[in-house]
Amino acid sequence: MTTQQNQQVSLHIMEREFLLSCKPEEQLKLKAAADMLEQKITSLRNAGHTTGMERIAILAGLQLAVELIDLQAAKPLIEPTALREKIRHIENNISQVL
């Protein structure tokens, strides 16, 4: 059993560098998340409705969290395995009728 060592990844958010430790396979997701956060921060800053970097960062984080909650709520009510089984059952019923 091999264990992968955590590696440091450099992220740039709000014109600052953050060094974080993560597993090698998580680096791309972490960088993508940092890019997404930076985009939200830039959007809020450019809109000019809010001042103060800390406030902008918190609002950006909140907006991303709301988007995540919306995506989680939009998940299908039936899991894919259950859905496939239901489709198979319907197909069998149709075949029997034909």
C-alpha positions in Angstrom: 0.0 0.0 0.0 1.5 3.3 -1.1 0.7 6.6 0.4 1.1 9.8 -1.7 2.8 12.6 0.1 1.0 15.9 0.3 2.5 18.6 -1.8 2.4 22.3 -1.5 0.4 24.3 -4.0 0.6 28.0 -4.5 -2.7 29.8 -5.0 -3.1 33.5 -5.8 -6.2 35.2 -4.4 -6.8 38.9 -3.9 -3.2 39.6 -5.1 -1.8 37.5 -2.3 -0.1 34.1 -2.4 -1.4 31.3 -0.3 0.7 28.1 0.1 -1.5 25.1 0.9 -0.7 21.4 1.4 -2.8 18.9 -0.5 -2.7 15.5 -2.2 -1.3 15.6 -5.8 -4.6 14.5 -7.3 -6.4 17.3 -5.5 -4.2 20.1 -6.9 -6.2 20.8 -10.0 -9.5 21.0 -8.1 -7.9 23.3 -5.5 -6.5 25.6 -8.2 -9.9 25.7 -10.0 -11.6 26.5 -6.8 -9.1 29.4 -6.2 -9.7 30.6 -9.7 -13.5 30.5 -9.2 -13.1 32.5 -5.9 -10.8 35.0 -7.6 -13.3 35.5 -10.4 -16.1 36.2 -7.9 -14.0 38.6 -6.0 -13.0 40.4 -9.2 -16.6 40.6 -10.3 -17.7 42.1 -6.9 -14.8 44.5 -6.9 -15.5 45.7 -10.4 -19.2 46.2 -9.7 -18.1 48.8 -7.1 -21.0 48.2 -4.8 -18.8 47.0 -2.0 -15.6 48.2 -0.6 -13.0 46.5 1.7 -11.3 43.4 0.5 -12.3 41.3 3.5 -16.0 42.2 2.9 -15.6 41.4 -0.8 -14.0 38.0 0.0 -16.7 37.1 2.4 -19.5 38.1 0.0 -17.7 36.1 -2.8 -17.6 33.0 -0.5 -21.2 33.4 0.4 -22.2 33.6 -3.3 -20.3 30.5 -4.1 -21.9 28.7 -1.1 -25.4 29.7 -2.3 -24.6 28.4 -5.8 -23.4 25.1 -4.3 -26.6 24.8 -2.2 -28.7 25.5 -5.4 -26.8 22.8 -7.3 -27.2 20.3 -4.5 -30.9 21.0 -4.3 -31.2 20.5 -8.1 -29.8 16.9 -7.9 -32.2 14.3 -9.2 -34.4 12.8 -6.6 -33.7 9.3 -7.9 -30.1 8.0 -7.8 -28.8 6.8 -11.2 -28.8 3.1 -10.1 -32.4 3.3 -9.0 -33.3 5.2 -12.2 -31.7 2.5 -14.4 -33.5 -0.2 -12.5 -36.8 1.7 -12.9 -36.2 2.0 -16.6 -35.5 -1.7 -16.9 -38.7 -2.5 -15.1 -40.7 -0.2 -17.4 -39.0 -1.8 -20.5 -39.9 -5.3 -19.2 -43.5 -4.2 -18.7 -43.7 -2.8 -22.2 -42.1 -6.0 -23.6 -44.7 -8.1 -21.9 -47.6 -6.0 -23.2 -46.2 -6.2 -26.8 
